[in-house]
Amino acid sequence: MTHDAIVAVLVAYLMETNPLARRRGQLPLDQSLHELGILDSSGIVELVSFIEDHWSIAILDSELTNDMFGGLDKMANLIGHKLAA
C-alpha cells in the first residue's frame, strides 16, 4: 500500500468520525492533529484502534510520539513501515 493510499484511508476515517476534522475540511499532512485541537486523547485512542484493526498491526505506546505519530504523513510512514516488516 502506498503512502498516499494510507493517508487517504486515514483522512476518510477522520472525515467520517470526527466533526472537528469535517469542519476544518482540508487536513494538514505535516502538523499534529492533537496540537491543532482536532484529536483529543480519546480521539487518538480511537484512531489507533482503527489503524490496528484496519491494517492488522500493533501501534506501541512508545510510538505515540510527535516524531512518529505527530501528523498524517508521520502516521502513514509508521503504518507503511509496519506493513513492510
Residue, then its C-alpha position, 0 to 999 in steps of 0.5 A: m500500500t502506498h503512502d498516499a493510499i494510507v493517508a487517504v484511508l486515514v483522512a476518510y476515517l477522520m472525515e467520517t468520525n470526527p466533526l472537528a476534522r469535517r469542519r476544518g475540511q482540508l487536513p494538514l499532512d505535516q502538523s499534529l492533529h492533537e496540537l491543532g485541537i482536532l484529536d483529543s486523547s480519546g480521539i487518538v485512542e480511537l484512531v489507533s484502534f482503527i489503524e490496528d484493526h484496519w491494517s492488522i498491526a500493533i501501534l506501541d505506546s512508545e510510538l505515540t510520539n510527535d516524531m512518529f505519530g505527530g501528523l498524517d504523513k508521520m502516521a502513514n510512514l509508521i503504518g507503511h513501515k509496519l506493513a513492510a516488516 
